[in-house]
Amino acid sequence: MTQKTIESPIMTLHSLSRPLASLALLACAGVAMVGPAHAASFTGSATTPDGKPAFGAMVTVFNEAGNRRETVYAAADGSYTIRTPFEGKLNVRVRMANFDDNRVTVQSAMNQLNRVDISLKRFASESASSDALAASAHNAKLPWKSLDDRAPFISQCNYCHQMGNATTRIPRSHENWIQTINKMEGMLAMLTAGEVKTIAGVLTKGFDGQPVKATHNYGPSAELSRAKVEEWLVGDALSFIHDLDVAEDQKLYGTDEGHDLIWVLDRQTGKIDKYPLPKINLPRGGKFSGMNLPIGIFTGNHGPHSMAQTKDGRIWITNALSSTIMSFDPVTKVFKTYPVGNDALYPHTIRVDKDDIVWFTIVASNQIGRFDPKTEKMTVTGLPSNGFFRWVSDMLFPTLLHISSWFPEKTLLLDFSHHKFLGYNVLAFPYGIDVNPVDGSIWYAKLYANKIGRIDPATMAITEFDTPMKGPRRPRFDAKGVLWIPSFDEGGLMRFDTASKAFESWKIPGLADKEYEVPYALNVDRASGDVWVTANNTDRVLRFSQATKTFQSYPSPTRVTVLRDMSFTKDGRVCSSSSNLPAYAIEDRVPSFICIDPQGADKDRAALGATKPAS
């Protein structure tokens, strides 16, 4: 097939074939060429190798330093428009599933509109095509004998990083895979001896270095072509930025669990600051020093994990490894530390209620923490054990962890744990938590017990409910008091009406047949009711419409995107942190802050006088 000849790939505004018409559009819109905050703008078309419109293709503009980028999605006719704050020597890339990338370089000055018509390429080889596929395609190739055999792999091997990216799917011998899994157990992967052998055998056969074939469908739409994605690289190849939160000052705050840092991004200026947490008298790894935490990634002793802000401006942080919570004042930059006590192990997700009471889950010791910043009173409540063997875990886990700390990095705790023959279900793992905006009740999700629970904040009475899908992770409420819950283990979305006590569930569609999703966290836009879900097996974010009961997919411009908590800005963006562990497995080899503006491309078109894409 003869490739269609397209216009010269790069033309500044004064050299366009229709410059007067373009200028007229801008003049009629009453918009300056490009405002001071928007240096280089681009317009043009994205096409497939045979010259057809590349509907849904990602057109990304990189700044000259390569540490920032902005992306829009091509409309049905292949057209795109994007404004950026960049200038200088800029790379422009087009990317879409099932095709190879193409890049051009543009020298762009301040207030310059560039036309870039760019075509996707065909892959040079089957290996190149395979390497570009999301992890879900490589995981679908694994030869599991049954879904029961696959279940612990999803639960225990998919949650800290993408399993099936280029770093993890390197061919290994059976013995090498066992050694690799043993390392993961050093970070609390809870597998039986039999499961370790089964998983190692399947990975040996499945990740054999041979190319994988799949045709991925991310679902291009008119809605997608209205969106824009912004990314800022933050940290280094060994940073583990777990959660992101948007504070009242609209800056983005990220907890670097490995390095005991708080990263702060000012979106307006692009300035990134970091603030080290104060030292504490604990060894590397804190109370988990007996575990085999990766050297270089885990260098601290606090392990900052999750964040929430009180009305006085302080940001509250759960420190997973030191079993403390901490306040950080964004104005004075002062930290203050509060021990949780009560044999609490691994404070996790944190939320604040309407009275500024701080609530948080404590995953490894099956507890909920409550802290009143006004009185500085800490209360820790044990949750139901949900069975005899979980009760044994609740009783023994703190003691075994303490003993294992006498032998750093030897993971003796796991050698004596009954999970070795019973599996990860010996733990309840209260994981996510949120506050019901209707009645102020506190709700949590037990990841391994497959339950959600309600706490009456006045009486501390607890009521639990079984979930219809397994692996409830980090739930959130909508404005009506309905709890939305991601099912990590079964790739689904659950809705729980707290008034009627009724569940409703949806399976998240995969990118291709036999592929599965692992939704980690979600958040609900309380104005629109839309539910935003992180999809960590397929390099995308999902947006679920309560009105239509459908999913809209937003492909990530960056491969190996593992997203954690999600937070909204006042100007309509939904933001998260890309925190694959290790970070050097991400395409850029470092973490990033990512924000999606669902109307961002429309705003750029309006500012440049372009019309909206056809529905």
For each residue, the residues with C-beta under 8 A, 3 or more apart:
1: 50
2:
3: 49 50 51 119
4: 47 50 51
5:
6: 9 45 47 51 117 119
7: 11 17 115 117
8: 11 117
9: 6 104 116 117 118
10: 104 106 114 115 116
11: 7 8 15 16 114 115
12: 15 16 108 112 113 114 115
13: 16 19 22 23 33 112 113 114 115
14: 19
15: 11 12 19
16: 11 12 13 19 22 115
17: 7
18: 21 22
19: 13 14 15 16 22 23
20: 23 24
21: 18 24 25
22: 13 16 18 19 25 26 113 609
23: 13 19 20 26 27
24: 20 21 27 28
25: 21 22 28 29 608 609 610
26: 22 23 29 31 32 33 608 609
27: 23 24 30 609
28: 24 25 609
29: 25 26 606 607 608 609
30: 27
31: 26 606 607 608 609
32: 26 35 111
33: 13 26 111 112 113
34: 38 39 40 41 83 110 111 112 113 608
35: 32 38 607
36:
37: 85
38: 34 35 41 83 84 85 607
39: 34 84 85 86 87 108 109 110 111 112
40: 34 61 84 86 87 90 106 108 109 112 114
41: 34 38 81 82 83 84 112 113 114 604 608
42: 59 61 80 81 82 84 92 106 113 114 115 116
43: 79 80 81 82 113 114 115 116 608 610
44: 59 79 80 115 116 117 118
45: 6 53 74 77 78 79 80 117 118
46: 53 54 57 59 74 78 80 94 96 117 118 119 120
47: 4 6 51 52 53 54 78 117 118 119 120
48: 51 52 53 54 96 99 119 120
49: 3 99 119 120 121 122
50: 1 3 4
51: 3 4 6 47 48 119
52: 47 48 78
53: 45 46 47 48 74 75 76 77 78 79
54: 46 47 48 57 74 78 94 96 99 119 120
55: 74 75 76 78 220 225
56: 73 74 96 218 219 220 221 224 225 555
57: 46 54 73 74 78 80 94 95 96 120
58: 71 72 73 74 93 94 95 96 229 555 557
59: 42 44 46 71 72 73 74 80 82 92 93 94 116 118
60: 69 70 71 92 93 94 95 557
61: 40 42 69 70 71 82 84 86 90 91 92
62: 66 68 69 86 90 91 92 93
63: 66 67 68 69 84 86 88 90
64: 86 87 88 89 90
65: 68
66: 62 63 91 233
67: 63 232 233
68: 62 63 65 86 230 231 232 233 270
69: 60 61 62 63 230 231 557
70: 60 61 82 84 86 228 229 230 231
71: 58 59 60 61 82 228 229 230 231 557
72: 58 59 80 81 82 225 227 228 229 600 601 604
73: 56 57 58 59 80 220 224 225 227 555 601
74: 45 46 53 54 55 56 57 58 59 78 79 80 225
75: 53 55 78 79 80 222 225 613 614
76: 53 55 220 222 225 613 614
77: 45 53 613 614
78: 45 46 47 52 53 54 55 57 74 75
79: 43 44 45 53 74 75 613
80: 42 43 44 45 46 57 59 72 73 74 75 225 601
81: 41 42 43 72 601 604 605 608 610
82: 41 42 43 59 61 70 71 72 228 601 604
83: 34 38 41 604 607 608
84: 38 39 40 41 42 61 63 70 90
85: 37 38 39 270
86: 39 40 61 62 63 64 68 70 90 108
87: 39 40 64 90 108 109 110 112
88: 63 64 107 108
89: 64 105 106 107
90: 40 61 62 63 64 84 86 87 105 106 107 108
91: 61 62 66 103 104 105 106
92: 42 59 60 61 62 103 104 105 106 116 118
93: 58 59 60 62 101 102 103
94: 46 54 57 58 59 60 101 102 103 118 119 120
95: 57 58 60 99 101 120 557
96: 46 48 54 56 57 58 99 120
97: 215 216 217 218 511 555
98: 129 215 216
99: 48 49 54 95 96 120 121 122 123
100: 120 121 122 123 124 128 129 132
101: 93 94 95 120 121
102: 93 94 118 119 120 121
103: 91 92 93 94
104: 9 10 91 92 116 118
105: 89 90 91 92
106: 10 40 42 89 90 91 92 114 116
107: 88 89 90
108: 12 39 40 86 87 88 90 112 114
109: 39 40 87 112
110: 34 39 87
111: 32 33 34 39
112: 12 13 33 34 39 40 41 87 108 109
113: 12 13 22 33 34 41 42 43 608
114: 10 11 12 13 40 41 42 43 106 108
115: 7 10 11 12 13 16 42 43 44
116: 9 10 42 43 44 59 92 104 106
117: 6 7 8 9 44 45 46 47
118: 9 44 45 46 47 59 92 94 102 104
119: 3 6 46 47 48 49 51 54 94 102
120: 46 47 48 49 54 57 94 95 96 99 100 101 102
121: 49 99 100 101 102
122: 49 99 100
123: 99 100 126 128 129 132
124: 100 128
125: 128 129 211
126: 123 129 130 211 213
127: 130 131 211
128: 100 123 124 125 131 132
129: 98 100 123 125 126 132 133 211 213
130: 126 127 133 137 138 211 212 213
131: 127 128 166
132: 100 123 128 129 559
133: 129 130 136 137 138 212 214 216
134: 137 164 216 511 537 538 539 540 559
135: 138 139 162 163 164 165 168 537 538 539 560
136: 133 139 140 164 510 511 512 515 516 517 537 538
137: 130 133 134 140 141 164 212 214 216 511 512 515
138: 130 133 135 141 142 164 165 169 206 207 212
139: 135 136 142 158 163 164 515 516 537
140: 136 137 214 512 514 515 516
141: 137 138 206 212
142: 138 139 150 153 202 203 205 206 207
143: 202 205 206
144: 147 149 150 153 202
145: 149
146: 149 150
147: 144 150 151
148: 151
149: 144 145 146 152 153 198 202
150: 142 144 146 147 153 154
151: 147 148 154 155 470 489
152: 149 155 156 157 191 192 195 199 423 424
153: 142 144 149 150 156 157 158 163 199 202
154: 150 151 157 158 471 488 489 516 518
155: 151 152 158 159 424 448 471 488 489
156: 152 153 159 184 189 190 191 195 424
157: 152 153 154 163 181 184 189 199
158: 139 153 154 155 161 162 163 488 518 536 537
159: 155 156 488 518 520
160: 184 187 581
161: 158 165 168 562 580 581 582 585
162: 135 158 165 168 536 537 560 562 580 585
163: 135 139 153 157 158 168 169
164: 134 135 136 137 138 139 168 169 537
165: 135 138 161 162 168 169 559 560 580 585
166: 131 169 170 560 585
167: 170 560 582 584 585
168: 135 161 162 163 164 165 585
169: 138 163 164 165 166 207
170: 166 167 207
171: 207 208 209
172: 176 177 180 203 204 207
173: 176 177 204
174: 177 178 200 201 204
175: 178 179
176: 172 173 179 180
177: 172 173 174 180 181 199 200 201 203 204
178: 174 175 181 182 196 197 200
179: 175 176 182 183
180: 172 176 177 183 184
181: 157 177 178 184 185 189 191 196 199 200
182: 178 179 185 186 196
183: 179 180 186 187 292 294
184: 156 157 160 180 181 187 189
185: 181 182 188 189 190 191 196 292 411 414
186: 182 183 291 292 293 409 411 414
187: 160 183 184 291 292 293 294
188: 185 291 364
189: 156 157 181 184 185
190: 156 185 414 417 419 423 424 426 427
191: 152 156 181 185 195 196 199 419 423 424
192: 152 195 196 419 420 421 422 423
193: 196 197 420 421
194: 197 198
195: 152 156 191 192 198 199 423
196: 178 181 182 185 191 192 193 199 200
197: 178 193 194 200 201
198: 149 194 195 201 202
199: 152 153 157 177 181 191 195 196 202 203
200: 174 177 178 181 196 197 203 204
201: 174 177 197 198 204 205
202: 142 143 144 149 153 198 199 205 206
203: 142 172 177 199 200 206 207
204: 172 173 174 177 200 201 207 208
205: 142 143 201 202 208
206: 138 141 142 143 202 203
207: 138 142 169 170 171 172 203 204
208: 171 204 205
209: 171
210:
211: 125 126 127 129 130
212: 130 133 137 138 141
213: 126 129 130
214: 133 137 140 511 512 515
215: 97 98 512
216: 97 98 133 134 137 511 512
217: 97 511 512
218: 56 97 511 540 553 555
219: 56 224 551 552 553
220: 55 56 73 76 224 225
221: 56 224 225 552
222: 75 76 225 226 613 614 615
223: 226 227 552 598
224: 56 73 219 220 221 227 552 553 554
225: 55 56 72 73 74 75 76 80 220 221 222 601 613
226: 222 223 598 599 600 601 602 612 613
227: 72 73 223 224 554 596 597 598 599 600 601
228: 70 71 72 82 596 597 600 601 603 604
229: 58 70 71 72 554 556 557 594 595 596 597 600
230: 68 69 70 71 267 573 594 595 597 600
231: 68 69 70 71 557 558 578 592 593 594 595
232: 67 68 252 265 270 272 592 593
233: 66 67 68 588 590 591 592
234: 239 241 254 263 265 272 577 590 591 592 593
235: 239 241 256 259 261 263 583 590 591
236: 239 583 590
237: 582 583 584 589 590
238: 258 259 296 297 299 582 583 584
239: 234 235 236 256 258 259 261 583 590 591
240: 256 257 258 259 297 298 579 581 582 583 591
241: 234 235 244 254 255 256 257 263 577 578 579 583 591
242: 254 255 256 257 304 305 306 564 577 579
243: 254 255 305 306 307 564 565 577 579
244: 241 252 253 254 564 565 566 567 575 576 577 593
245: 252 253 254 307 308 309 315 565 567
246: 250 251 252 253 567 568 569 575
247: 250 251 253 309 315 330
248: 309 313
249: 330
250: 246 247 267 569 570 571
251: 246 247 264 265 266 267 330
252: 232 244 245 246 264 265 267 575 593 595
253: 244 245 246 247 262 263 264 307 315 330
254: 234 241 242 243 244 245 262 263 264 265 577 591 593
255: 241 242 243 261 262 304 305 306 307 317
256: 235 239 240 241 242 259 260 261 262 263 274 304
257: 240 241 242 298 303 304 305 320 321
258: 238 239 240 294 297 298 299 300 303
259: 235 238 239 240 256 299 300
260: 256 276 277 299 300 301 302 303 304
261: 235 239 255 256 274 275 276 277 304
262: 253 254 255 256 274 275 277 304 315 317 328
263: 234 235 241 253 254 256 272 273 274
264: 251 252 253 254 272 273 274 275 330
265: 232 234 251 252 254 270 271 272 593
266: 251 269 270 271 272
267: 230 250 251 252 270 569 595
268:
269: 266
270: 68 85 232 265 266 267
271: 265 266
272: 232 234 263 264 265 266
273: 263 264
274: 256 261 262 263 264
275: 261 262 264 328 333 335
276: 260 261
277: 260 261 262 300 302 304 319 326 335
278: 335 337
279: 301
280: 286 301 302 322 324 337
281:
282: 286 287 289 301 321 322
283: 286 289 301 405 408
284: 289 293 298 299 300 301
285: 288 289 290 291 293 298 301 303 321 408 409
286: 280 282 283 289 300 301 302 303 319 320 321 322 323
287: 282 321 322 323 345 401 402 405
288: 285 291 293 303 321 346 401 405
289: 282 283 284 285 286 301 405 408 409
290: 285 401 403 404 405 406 407 408 409 410 411 412 413
291: 186 187 188 285 288 404 409 411 413
292: 183 185 186 187 409 410 411
293: 186 187 284 285 288 297 298 409
294: 183 187 258 297 298 581 582
295: 298
296: 238 299
297: 238 240 258 293 294 581 582
298: 240 257 258 284 285 293 294 295 303 321
299: 238 258 259 260 284 296
300: 258 259 260 277 284 286 303 321
301: 260 279 280 282 283 284 285 286 289 321 322
302: 260 277 280 286 319 320 321 322 324 326
303: 257 258 260 285 286 288 298 300 319 320 321 322
304: 242 255 256 257 260 261 262 277 317 318 319 320 326
305: 242 243 255 257 317 318 319 320 347 348 349 350
306: 242 243 255 317 318 348 349 350 360 565
307: 243 245 253 255 315 316 317 350
308: 245 315 316 350 351 352 358
309: 245 247 248 313 314 315 316 352
310: 313 314 316 352 356 358 373
311: 356
312: 356 373
313: 248 309 310 329 330 331
314: 309 310 327 328 329 373
315: 245 247 253 262 307 308 309 327 328 329 330
316: 307 308 309 310 325 326 327 328 350 352 358 371 373
317: 255 262 304 305 306 307 325 326 327 328 350
318: 304 305 306 325 347 348 349 350 360
319: 277 286 302 303 304 305 322 323 324 325 326 337 347
320: 257 286 302 303 304 305 323 346 347 348
321: 257 282 285 286 287 288 298 300 301 302 303 346
322: 280 282 286 287 301 302 303 319
323: 286 287 319 320 339 340 341 344 345 346 347 362
324: 280 302 319 337 338 339 340 347
325: 316 317 318 319 337 338 340 347 350 358 360 369 371
326: 277 302 304 316 317 319 335 336 337 338
327: 314 315 316 317 335 336 338 373
328: 262 275 314 315 316 317 333 334 335
329: 313 314 315 332 333 334 335
330: 247 249 251 253 264 313 315 333
331: 313
332: 329
333: 275 328 329 330
334: 328 329
335: 275 277 278 326 327 328 329
336: 326 327
337: 278 280 319 324 325 326
338: 324 325 326 327 371 376 378
339: 323 324 378
340: 323 324 325 344 347 362 369 378 380
341: 323 344 378 380
342: 367 380
343: 365 398
344: 323 340 341 347 362 365 367 369 380
345: 287 323 362 363 364 365 397 398 401
346: 288 320 321 323 362 363 364 365
347: 305 318 319 320 323 324 325 340 344 350 360 361 362 369
348: 305 306 318 320 360 361 362 363 430 431
349: 305 306 318 360 361 431 432 433 474 565
350: 305 306 307 308 316 317 318 325 347 358 359 360 433
351: 308 358 359 360 433 434 435 442
352: 308 309 310 316 356 357 358 359 435
353: 356 357 359 435 440 442 457
354: 435 440
355:
356: 310 311 312 352 353 373 374
357: 352 353 370 371 372 373 457
358: 308 310 316 325 350 351 352 369 370 371 372 373
359: 350 351 352 353 368 369 370 371 433 435 442
360: 306 318 325 347 348 349 350 351 368 369 371 433
361: 347 348 349 367 368 369 430 431 432 433 444
362: 323 340 344 345 346 347 348 365 366 367 368 369 380 430
363: 345 346 348 366 429 430 431 447
364: 188 345 346 397 401 427 429
365: 343 344 345 346 362 394 397 398
366: 362 363 382 383 385 390 393 394 427 428 429 430
367: 342 344 361 362 380 381 382 383 430
368: 359 360 361 362 380 381 383 430 433 442 444 455
369: 325 340 344 347 358 359 360 361 362 378 379 380 381
370: 357 358 359 378 379 380 381 457
371: 316 325 338 357 358 359 360 376 377 378 379
372: 357 358 375 376 377
373: 310 312 314 316 327 356 357 358 376
374: 356
375: 372
376: 338 371 372 373
377: 371 372
378: 338 339 340 341 369 370 371
379: 369 370 371
380: 340 341 342 344 362 367 368 369 370
381: 367 368 369 370 455 460 462
382: 366 367 394
383: 366 367 368 428 430 444 446 453 462
384: 428 453 462 464
385: 366 388 390 391 393 394 428
386: 390 428 446 449 451 464
387: 390 391
388: 385 391 392
389: 392 393 418 422 425 426
390: 366 385 386 387 393 394 425 426 427 428 449
391: 385 387 388 394 395
392: 388 389 395 396 418 426
393: 366 385 389 390 396 397 418 419 426 427 428
394: 365 366 382 385 390 391 397 428
395: 391 392
396: 392 393 399 400
397: 345 364 365 393 394 400 401 413 427
398: 343 345 365 401 402
399: 396 402 403
400: 396 397 403 404 412 413 416 417
401: 287 288 290 345 364 397 398 404 405 413
402: 287 398 399 405
403: 290 399 400 406 412 413
404: 290 291 400 401 407 410 411 412 413
405: 283 287 288 289 290 401 402 408
406: 290 403
407: 290 404 410 412
408: 283 285 289 290 405
409: 186 285 289 290 291 292 293
410: 290 292 404 407
411: 185 186 290 291 292 404 414 415
412: 290 400 403 404 407 415 416
413: 290 291 397 400 401 403 404 416 417
414: 185 186 190 411 417 419 420
415: 411 412 420
416: 400 412 413
417: 190 400 413 414 420 426
418: 389 392 393 421 422 426
419: 190 191 192 393 414 422 423 424 426 427
420: 192 193 414 415 417
421: 192 193 418
422: 192 389 418 419 425 426
423: 152 190 191 192 195 419 426
424: 152 155 156 190 191 419 427 448
425: 389 390 422 448 449
426: 190 389 390 392 393 417 418 419 422 423
427: 190 364 366 390 393 397 419 424 448
428: 366 383 384 385 386 390 393 394 446 448 449 451
429: 363 364 366 446 447 448 449
430: 348 361 362 363 366 367 368 383 433 444 445 446 447 453
431: 348 349 361 363 444 445 446 447 472 473 474
432: 349 361 444 445 472 473 474 475 476 485 521
433: 349 350 351 359 360 361 368 430 442 443 444 445
434: 351 442 443 475 476 477 483
435: 351 352 353 354 359 440 441 442 443 477
436: 439 440 441 442 443 477 481 483 498
437: 440 477 479 481 526
438: 480 481 498
439: 436 481
440: 353 354 435 436 437 457
441: 435 436 454 455 456 457 498
442: 351 353 359 368 433 434 435 436 454 455 457
443: 433 434 435 436 452 453 454 455 475 477 483 498
444: 361 368 383 430 431 432 433 452 453 455
445: 430 431 432 433 451 452 453 467 472 473 474 475 485
446: 383 386 428 429 430 431 449 450 451 452 453 464 472
447: 363 429 430 431 471 472 473 488
448: 155 424 425 427 428 429
449: 386 390 425 428 429 446
450: 446 466 467 470 471 472
451: 386 428 445 446 464 465 466 467 472
452: 443 444 445 446 464 465 467 472 475 483 485 496
453: 383 384 430 443 444 445 446 462 463 464 465
454: 441 442 443 462 463 464 465 498
455: 368 381 441 442 443 444 460 461 462
456: 441 459 460 461 462
457: 353 357 370 440 441 442 460
458:
459: 456
460: 381 455 456 457
461: 455 456
462: 381 383 384 453 454 455 456
463: 453 454
464: 384 386 446 451 452 453 454
465: 451 452 453 454 496 501
466: 450 451
467: 445 450 451 452 470 472 485 487 494 496 503
468: 494 503 505
469: 472 487 489 490 492 494 505
470: 151 450 467 487 488 489 490
471: 154 155 447 450 487 488 489 490
472: 431 432 445 446 447 450 451 452 467 469 475 485 486 487 488 494
473: 431 432 445 447 485 486 487 488 519 520 521
474: 349 431 432 445 486 520 521 522 565
475: 432 434 443 445 452 472 483 484 485 486 522
476: 432 434 483 484 522 523 524 531
477: 434 435 436 437 443 481 482 483 484 524
478: 481 482 484 524 526 529 531 546
479: 437 524 526 527 529
480: 438
481: 436 437 438 439 477 478 498 499
482: 477 478 495 496 497 498
483: 434 436 443 452 475 476 477 495 496 498
484: 475 476 477 478 493 494 495 496 522 524 531
485: 432 445 452 467 472 473 475 493 494 495 496 522
486: 472 473 474 475 492 493 494 519 520 521 522 533 534
487: 467 469 470 471 472 473 490 491 492 493 494 505 519
488: 154 155 158 159 447 470 471 472 473 491 518 519 520
489: 151 154 155 469 470 471
490: 469 470 471 487 507
491: 487 488 507 508 510 516 517 518 519
492: 469 486 487 505 506 507 508 519
493: 484 485 486 487 505 506 508 519 522 531 533 544
494: 467 468 469 472 484 485 486 487 503 504 505 506
495: 482 483 484 485 503 504 505
496: 452 465 467 482 483 484 485 501 502 503
497: 482 500 501 502 503 504
498: 436 438 441 443 454 481 482 483 501
499: 481
500: 497
501: 465 496 497 498
502: 496 497
503: 467 468 494 495 496 497
504: 494 495 497
505: 468 469 487 492 493 494 495
506: 492 493 494 544 549 551
507: 490 491 492
508: 491 492 493 517 519 533 535 542 551
509: 517 551
510: 136 491 513 514 515 516 517 538
511: 97 134 136 137 214 216 217 218 515 538
512: 136 137 140 214 215 216 217 515
513: 510
514: 140 510
515: 136 137 139 140 214 510 511 512 537 538
516: 136 139 140 154 491 510 537
517: 136 491 508 509 510 535 537 538
518: 154 158 159 488 491 535 536 537
519: 473 486 487 488 491 492 493 508 522 533 534 535 536 542
520: 159 473 474 486 488 534 536 562 563 564
521: 432 473 474 486 533 534 563 564 565 566 576
522: 474 475 476 484 485 486 493 519 531 532 533 534 566
523: 476 531 532 565 566 567 568 574
524: 476 477 478 479 484 529 530 531 532
525: 528 529 530 531 532 568 574
526: 437 478 479 529
527: 479
528: 525
529: 478 479 524 525 526 545 546 547
530: 524 525 543 544 545 546
531: 476 478 484 493 522 523 524 525 543 544 546
532: 522 523 524 525 541 542 543 544 566 574
533: 486 493 508 519 521 522 541 542 543 544
534: 486 519 520 521 522 541 542 563 564 566 576
535: 508 517 518 519 538 539 540 541 542 553
536: 158 162 518 519 520 561 562 563
537: 134 135 136 139 158 162 164 515 516 517 518
538: 134 135 136 510 511 515 517 535
539: 134 135 535 555 556 558 559 560 561
540: 134 218 535 553 554 555 556 561
541: 532 533 534 535 553 554 556 563 574 576 596
542: 508 519 532 533 534 535 551 552 553 554
543: 530 531 532 533 551 552 553 554 598
544: 493 506 530 531 532 533 549 550 551 552
545: 529 530 548 549 550 551 552
546: 478 529 530 531 549
547: 529
548: 545
549: 506 544 545 546
550: 544 545
551: 219 506 508 509 542 543 544 545
552: 219 221 223 224 542 543 544 545
553: 218 219 224 535 540 541 542 543
554: 224 227 229 540 541 542 543 596
555: 56 58 73 97 218 539 540
556: 229 539 540 541 559 561 594
557: 58 60 69 71 95 229 231
558: 231 539 561 578 586 587 588 592 594
559: 132 134 165 539 556 586 587
560: 135 162 165 166 167 539 580 585 586 587
561: 536 539 540 556 558 578 580 586 594
562: 161 162 520 536 578 579 580 581 586
563: 520 521 534 536 541 566 576 577 578 579 594
564: 242 243 244 520 521 534 576 577 579
565: 243 244 245 306 349 474 521 523 576 577
566: 244 521 522 523 532 534 563 574 575 576
567: 244 245 246 523 574 575 576
568: 246 523 525 572 573 574 575
569: 246 250 267 572 573 574 575 595
570: 250
571: 250 597
572: 568 569 597 598 599
573: 230 568 569 595 596 597 600
574: 523 525 532 541 566 567 568 569 595 596 598
575: 244 246 252 566 567 568 569 593 594 595 596
576: 244 521 534 541 563 564 565 566 567 593 594
577: 234 241 242 243 244 254 563 564 565 591 592 593 594
578: 231 241 558 561 562 563 586 591 592 593 594
579: 240 241 242 243 562 563 564 583 591
580: 161 162 165 560 561 562 583 585 586 591
581: 160 161 240 294 297 562
582: 161 167 237 238 240 294 297 585
583: 235 236 237 238 239 240 241 579 580 586 589 590 591
584: 167 237 238 589 590
585: 161 162 165 166 167 168 560 580 582 589
586: 558 559 560 561 562 578 580 583 589 590 591 592
587: 558 559 560
588: 233 558 592
589: 237 583 584 585 586
590: 233 234 235 236 237 239 583 584 586
591: 233 234 235 239 240 241 254 577 578 579 580 583 586
592: 231 232 233 234 558 577 578 586 588
593: 231 232 234 244 252 254 265 575 576 577 578
594: 229 230 231 556 558 561 563 575 576 577 578
595: 229 230 231 252 267 569 573 574 575
596: 227 228 229 541 554 573 574 575 600
597: 227 228 229 230 571 572 573 600 603
598: 223 226 227 543 572 574
599: 226 227 572 602 603
600: 72 226 227 228 229 230 573 596 597 603 604
601: 72 73 80 81 82 225 226 227 228 604 605
602: 226 599 605 606 612
603: 228 597 599 600 606 607
604: 41 72 81 82 83 228 600 601 607 608 610
605: 81 601 602 608 609 610 611 612
606: 29 31 602 603 609 610
607: 29 31 35 38 83 603 604
608: 25 26 29 31 34 41 43 81 83 113 604 605
609: 22 25 26 27 28 29 31 605 606
610: 25 43 81 604 605 606
611: 605
612: 226 602 605
613: 75 76 77 79 222 225 226
614: 75 76 77 222
615: 222
